[in-house]
């Protein structure tokens, strides 16, 4: 069910080359619910919208829905008779792929709220499946299920679930649902309920399902019944689900998008969901501002002041986070105890996040951004703001691994100890390091590749050990970053 890294890259390439019959490439919100002029690009067929409560996730989801005229705007943007006067200035610009309109290019349509109604001239139709948050409410509390509390059984038909629904819901729930059924009202098939069964073949209705069980089965069934090339919108994908089920469910969404050429957009507060996606697939909405990249839920809490620290450092990814944390403990002269490190996605995202943090008048704690040096060019040096600096002159993982490789014979005994590799001889470890280097694999997988060559010992231990050895042997490398952080602290104290 889980896509390989190569398959994920192929899916991103399909989006980049507009290889879809219909697809929403981007939305731009102008004066909509506090969004002044913010854009979101859907670079991946599966997109997660993360952010703080009230940050704007559902607004972006609704903006995407408005791309197609068969969706009623009031479902996402209702207007009250008082208090919603600002809607008169709302505008949503949508960039679209539609091969029936333009075979070799994208085109733009604009939805405007004028004269107390939405104007969407010359908008096309597309099947849109909106999976609302109501799915996790117990069936007994939802009005559409009341028809199943009493009635004539002859008015209903009982059908088996599709093979695809059984296959994928079983995988997500880790529970065999092959005996489950779906009950539909003959006069209105949209009125439906699921019927389950225990291992002893004792039946029970959806009134007695767990919230997560009902949510997974219904959502997967609706997705599997949707036509090819549909748009799927899901509110709070993690609702009612165990963290393991969240990961499996997001893997299913990626799989379904590939199989059925779907575009899927969901909102979430779950780090488990975000972890399953590439950086291109994640957009953060905070106080009506948007950022693309793997901005962690922990980072969001720091930006909004929910996590109280003395100082904050933003880096690009998890490797850089561990690398900097180790260096703070070794060379920070007390900074480690008062500074929290968060990964906030690639450049320029983490720089924008740090700037937003520092401009937020509600926050009194300063932040800095340490940017991976892979984009560093002495002749064409990107202009970084005062609160940001480059961390070396290459990819962090490559900097550490290259140092280890170049000094492997000198370092082998300490590596064997720090990486918890005492079960292997020194020659075997050196051979594995050389094999990874000679394989020319991506720098992001150096440590997992080394793990495979050493009988799948923990890649986490290998990474931590090599980071520790590099930092211990390279105090000069960390002199400038540590001075930079201290200078920022001193500058902030002067400003105070």
N, C-alpha and C positions, 0 to 999 in steps of 0.2 A: 504493500500500500504506500509506503514512504518513497518519495521520489529521490533519485540519486542526485548528487551535486551537478552532474552533467545534464540530467533532465531538467533541473531547475534553471540552469543557464539557457537551455534550449527554449524554455517557456518565456524567459525574459527577452530572448532574441525575437520570438514571435511577436511580442508586444512592440519591440523597438522597430520592427519592419512592417508593422501594421498588418500582420498576417491573420486577420480576423474579418468575418463578414460584417459584424457590428462590434464596436468597442468604444468605451468612454476613455479618451486619452487624458483629459484633464478637466477640472472645473475651477473657475475663478469666482470667488464670492465678493461682491461689492455692496457694502453697507447691509449685510444680511446678519441679523442677530449679533451685532458687534464686530463681525468680520469687515474690516474696512476695505482691504484690497489684497486678499490672500488667495494663493493658488495651490492646488494639489494635483500632482501628476500621478496617474495610475500606471506605474512602470512594470507592474507584475500582474498576472491574471488573478492572483489572490492578494488583497491589500488589507492590512490591519490598521485601524484608526485607534490610537491610544491617546490618553490624556487625562487631565483632571476632570472632576465633576463640573459640568458647566463650561468646559473648555471649548466645546464645539464639535465633538465627534459626530453626534447625531445630526447636526446641521449639515456636515459634509456628506453624510450618508443620504440625507434627504435631497441635497443638491444633485447628487448622482441620479437619484430616482427621477427627478424632473426632466431628465434628458429625453424621456419617451412619453408621448402624448397619452398613452393608455393608462398612465399612472395619474391619479387624482392628486393635485398639489396639496389639497387640504388634509390629506393623510399625514403629511409631514410638516406643513406650514399653515395650520388653521389661523384664521383671523377673528379675534374677539371684537365685539362692537365697541369696546373701549380699551385703551391701553396699547393698541397695536398700530398707532398712527404712523410710526416710522416705516412700516412696510411699504409705504408709497414710494420709497427710494430704493427698494431692494432690486438687485440685478444679479443673475447668475449666468456667466458665460461658459459654454461647454464646448470643448473640442472633441470631435467624434470621428470614428471610422465607420463608414457604411458604404460597402461596395456598390450598392444600388444607387447611391448618390454620387460618389466619386471613387473610381476604381484605384487611382494611383496617388491619392492624397487625403489628408484629413480636411474637415470643414468645421465651421463654428456656427453654433446657434446660441441665442441669448433669450433666457426666460426673464421677463420683467413683471413686477407687480404694479399695475397701473389701474386706476379707477376701480379699486377694491376687488380686482381679480388678476389672476396670472395670465399673461399673454405669452403664448408659445407658438409663434407663427412657423408653419412649415416644419414641425417636429415629426419625426417618424415613430413607428411603433416597434416594440420589442417585448418579448416575454420577460417580465420582471417578477421574481419571487421574493416577497418581503417576509422574512421570518422575524416576527416582532418579539419583544421581550415577554409578552403575555404567555408565550409557550411554556414557561416554567411555573405558571400559576396552577395550583391543583385543579383538575378537571371539574370538580364539584363547585368551583367558584366562577366558572366561565359560562356565560349565558348560552353559547352555542351547544354546550353539552346537555342542556336541560331536556332536549328532545329525547335523550337516551334514558331519562329517569322513568318515563312511562310512555307507552305507545304500542302500536301494532307491529309485531315482528315482520308481518308481510310487507310493510312499507320499507324494509331495509334489505340489503344484500350483504353477504359476508364473503370476502375475497381473500386469497392468500397474498402475502407481501411479495413483491418482486424479488427475483434472485439477487439482484444487485443490492436492494435494501437489506435483505437478510445478511448478505456477505459482509457489507461494510458496517452495519450497525452491530453485528456480532463482534467484529474486530475492535470497534471503539469501546463497546460495553464489556468486552471479554465475557460474553454471556450468549449462549445459543438462543436465538429467537426464531428458529426455523418453524416453530409451531404457532407463531403469532399470526393474527389475522387483522384485517381492516374491515370495519363495518361502515357502509355508506347508505345514506338515504336515497332511495330510488328517484324521487322527484327532484332532489338537489344533491348531487354527488359531492359537493364541497362540504356538506355536513357529514363529518366522519369521526370515527372513534376507533382506537386500537384495542385489541383484546389479546391478553398475554396468556402464558401458561407456565406453571411450575415444572420442576424436573419430574414430578409425579403426574404430570399431565392434568393438573387441576387448573381450570381456567379462571381468569379474573379480568375485569374491564379496566380501562384507562383511569377510572376513578380511584383505582388502588395502585397505580404505577407510582414509582418515585419520580420526582421532578426531573432529574437527570435522565432517567430511562425514557420517559415520555418525550423529552426534548430531543434527544439523539435520534430516536426512531422516527419521529415526525419530521424532523429537519432533513434527515438523510432521505426519507421517502419522498419528500417534496422536491428535493434536489434531483433525485434519480428520475422522477416523473417529469421534470422540466425538459423542454425541448433543447436540442443542441444550440449553443451560442446564446443561452439565456443570461440575464443579469440576476445574480443572487445577492440580496442584502440581508445581513444578519445583525441584530442588536445583541450586544454583550454575549459573545459566543461561549463564554465560560460558565454562564448561569446554570447552577445545579450540578456542575460536573466536578469530579475529582481531578486534581492536577494531571494525573496520568491520562485520564480520559480527554482532558483538554488538548494535550499534546497529540494524542491519536486522532482527535477530531480535526485538528488543523492539518495533520498529514492527510486525512481523508479529503479535506477541501482542496488541497493541492492536487491530489490524485484525480478528483472529480473534474476540476478545472481542465486538466490535461486531457482526460478521456472525452469530455463532452464540450470542449472548447468554451467553457464558461468564463464569465468574469464575476469574481466573488469579492465583495467588500464587507468587512465586518468591524464592529466596534468591540473593544475589550479593555479590561483592566488587568488582564492576566499576563504575568511575565512568562508563564509556560507557553502561552500562545505565541508571544513575540519571539521566543527562542527558536521556534520551528521555522522561522521565515528568514530569507535573506534581507539585508539592509534596505534594498530597493523597495521591499514590500511593506515597509512600516512608515507610517506618518503619525506624528504627534501633534495634537492640538492643545495649546495651553493659552488660556486667557485670550482666545480668538486670534492666536498666531499659529502658524504651521511650520513644521520642520520634517524633512525626510531623513530617515536613518534609524538605526537600531537604538533609539533612545529608551533606556530601561525604565521600568516602572519606578525603581528606586531613584533614578535621576529626576523623574518628574516630581517626586516628593521633595527632593532637594531644591528644585527650581522654585517650587511654590511655598517653601518654608516649612513643610510638614516634617522634614528631618532637620534637627537643629545641630549644626556643627559650628566650629570656630572659623574654619576655612574650607573651601571646596575646590577640587581640581577636576576638570573634565578631560577625559582622554577618548580615543576613538573606539576601542574595543576591549574585550575581556583580557586579552594578553597584555595590552598596555596598562590596564588597571593593576594587574598583579605585579607587573614590572615596576611601576611607579610606587606602589605600596611597599614593596620590598626595599626600594631605594630610600623612601622616606624613613623607614625604620632604621636603616643602616647609616644614612648620611644627613638626616633631617634635623638632628639636634633638638628633638622634642616635637617636631612638626607632625610626626605620625599620630601622636595622641590627640592633636587638635585639628587634624585635616582629614576630610573624607574624599575618596576618589570615586568618581562615577564614569562609566562609559556612556557616551552620548552619540555614537555614530560617527561616520567619516567626515572629512573636511569637505565643505566648510560648515557642516551642521554643528559640530561641537563648538566652533567659534561663535556661531550665532546664538547657541544656547547659553554660553558663558556671558556673552554680551547682554542677552535678555535678562539673565540672572543679575548682573551688575546694575542694570538700569531699573530693575524692579524696586521701587521705593519702599515696598513692604518688607524687603529683605535687608538686613544689616550685615550679613556675612558676605565677604568678597569671594570671587572665584577667578580662576585662571584656566586657560586651555593649553594643554600640551599636545601639539599636533604631530602625527607621524611624519617623519622626515622624507618619505618616499616622493613627495612633490617638491622637495627642496632643490633649488637650482641657484647657485651663487650668482649666475649672470641674469637669471630671470626670476629672482626671488619674489614669490607672492607677498604682497604687503599684508602682514598680520597686524591686528590692532595691538594696543599697549598691553592688554591682558592675555596675549597669546604668544607662544614661541614654539619653534620646532624642537622635536625630541630626536636628536641624531640626524643622520642623513640617509635614511633608508627605512624599510619596513622593520618594526621592532622585532618580530619573530626572526627575520633574516639576520639582523644585527647580532642577536644573541646566538643563534645557531652557527653563523659563520665564525664567530669568535671561538666557539667550542670546537668546531671542525678544525680551524687553523691551529689550535693548541691542544688537539685531542690526546697526543701522546704524553704531554706534560701534565694534563689535567685528569687523566683516566682514573687514577686511584680515588681522587676526591669526587669525581662524577659517580663512580660506582657506589660511593657512600651516600652522597646527597640525593641521588635519584632512586635510591632503594633498589639497586641492581646487584646486590651481593650474590644472588644465585647464578650470575653469569661471570665468566672469565673476562679479563680485560680485553683480550684479543677479540672476543665475540662482540663486545660493546663497541670497540673501535670499528670493527667490520660493519656493524649496523649503521653507525654514524656515517661512514664512508658511502654505504649503499644509499642512504637517503640523499646525500649530497649528489651522488652520481645519477640518481634517478630524475633529477631536474623537476621534481614535483613542486606544486604551488607552496609558497612559504607558509600559507595558512595551515597546511597539514603536515609540516615537518615533524611535529611531536607525536601526532597520531600515527604517522607512517613509521616513526622509530618504534613506537609501541608495538605495531604489528610485527616488525622484524625481531622484536625481543619477546615473542610469545604472548603478546597482548598484555604486558604488564601495564600498570596505570600510566596513561599519558599525562595525567595531572601531576603525578609525582615527578615524571621526567621533566616536564615544563618547569615546575617549581624548583627542582634541583638545579637545572641549567641557568635559570634566572638568578638564583642565589649565587652560583659560582661566577657568572658574568659580573654581577654587581659588586661582589667582593673584590674581584680583580681589576675593576675599572672605576676607581674613585674619581679620576679626572673626567670621565664621561659625564658623571652626575654633578660635577661642580657647578656648571652653568645653570642647569635646571633648578638646583636647590637654591642658588643665589637669586634666581629669578623669582621663585616663590617667596623667599624672604624679603626681597625688594618690594614685591606687591603688598606684603603685610606691612612693611614700614611706610609705604606710600599711603595705605589706608589709614594707618594710625595718625599720620600727619593730617590727612583730610578730616579725620574725626575731630 
